Amino acid sequence: MTHHVDVHVGKRVRHRRWLIGMTQQQLAQQVGIKFQQIQKYETGANRISASRLWDIADALDVPVSFFFEGLEDGQKEKSDKNALPADLMGDKEALDLVRSYYAIPENQRRRLFELARVLSDVA
């Protein structure tokens, strides 16, 4: 049986890997394991040891604490109708949107951000 912390950490590994455009195979090679092990980590089926998490954090260029961010929030009930889903970054479409957003030149990105802010205020 999987533990909710292992699932959360695995999702954070997957999200970061997707965000930077890295494949499971590439991450596995950098960490020195097989890609199947990365799959098991990402689903929470296998726990990630502290030393392995350290290596993964290094390969993904994030601090180890990154993998635990939002863990407390996921346990709380959200009653606000405007609150974001607990697993927003678990949505591949959302990740693709973020990746595409950061591929836009900064001046255009700022204008797009302002447009989105205005449109969200209207809704």
N, C-alpha and C positions, 0 to 999 in steps of 0.2 A: 504494500500500500504506500502511495506517495505521500509525502509531507508537504503541506502548503508552502513552507519556506523553500524547499527544493524546487517546487514548481515555479515559484516566483523568481528565484535566482536563474533557473533555466530559461525562463521567458526573457529576462533581462539580457542574458547572453545572446539569445536569438535576436532580440531587438537591436542590440548594438551591432551585431554582425551584419544584419540586414542594412542598417543605417549607413554603415561604411562600405557596403557593397562587397563584403567578403563571403566566400562560400564556406560550407562546412569543411570541405577538403582543405582549403587554404588555412583555416583556423587550426584544424587537426595537425597539419604539417608544422605550423609554427610552435604548437604546444608539444609535439612529439607523440601523438596518439593517432588512432584510426578515426576516420570521420564518423563511423557508427557510434563511437563513444560520445562524440559531440551531439549526435542525434539523441542519445539517451539522456545526456545532461540537459538538453534543451526542453525535453518533455517532462523532466523531473523524475524519470524512471530510475536514474542513478544519481546518487548524491555526488557533489563535487567536493573533493578534499580541499583543505585550506591551501596546500601548496599548489594544487592544480588550479584553484581559483586565482591564485596569485599569478600563475603563468598565463591564464586566459585574460586576466585584466591587463597584463603587460602586452599581450598580442593585440588586444582590442583598444589599447591606449586609453584606459580609464582607471580610476582608483578602485580598489576592491570594494569600497563602500557603495559604488555605483550599483552593484548588483542587489543591494538591500534597500535602495531608495524606493519609497512608496509602499513598503511592506506593511507599515502600520495603517496606511490609508486603505489598503485593500481589505482590511478586517472591519472597517467601520461601514455602517449603513449610510448611504447618501440619500437624504430626503429632498435635496434641492433639485427641482426639475431641470435646471440648467447645468447641473453637474456633469462632468465628463464621465464616460464609462470607466470603470476601474481598470479595464485592460485595453485602453485606447490604442496603445502602441502594439498590442497583439494583433491588430487589424493590418494586414499587409497593404491594403489600400492607403491607410493612414501613413504607414511608413514610406510608401512610394511618394505620397504627397509631400512629406517632409523632405525626402531626398531631392525631389524635383524643385521644391522651394529654394533649397540652398544651392541649387545649380544655377539659379537666376542671378544675374549681376546685381550687386548690392543696391544700386539706386532704383532699379526696377522692383527689386524685392521689397524695398521700403514702401513703394507706392502700392504694391499688391497687398502688403500687410495693412496699410491704412484703409484700402478698399474693403478688405475682409472685416476689419474692425467696424466700419460704418454699416456694412450689411448685417453683421451680427447684432448690432444695436437695434436695427429695424425689426428683426425677427422676434 
